[in-house]
Amino acid sequence: MSSTGGSAGSRVAEHMSMLDAAVDGLLDAGLAELSDSDLVEVMRGVEQWLRRAEAVSPRLVV
């Protein structure tokens, strides 16, 4: 998917769709099969993503 061109609303909808797909992919993934070190890396990545995602809410209020 490309996020270039189109209206701001369609670009945001495209990004939201990609986020939904990413979360669905993680929910469907065999996370229990990960090694301990891989699991820690995934947990770090998710925590970083959650902190970044929290920064979106105040921008929506503006």
WOGI-V301353 format. One record per run of one state. SS is the DSSP state (H for helix, E for strand, - for the rest). FROM is the first residue (numbers start at 1). LEN is the number of residues. Records with the same first field share a line. If there is no record, write none. Layout:
SS=FROM-LEN + FROM-LEN
//
This chain:
-=1-7 + 29-2 + 34-2 + 62-1
H=8-21 + 31-3 + 36-26
//
